[in-house]
């Protein structure tokens, strides 16, 4: 889910920051999302 959200943001021309990913997902733990986001970036 985090990877898909990050990709969605990139397609819209936005940098996939932790805050933006969490806002797009609407829920989730920042710690867990950060771990997944760091593997995507």
Long-range contacts (C-beta under 8 A, 24 or more apart in sequence): 1-25, 1-28, 2-28, 2-33, 2-36, 2-37, 2-40, 3-36, 3-39, 3-40, 6-37, 6-40, 6-41, 7-40, 16-40, 16-41
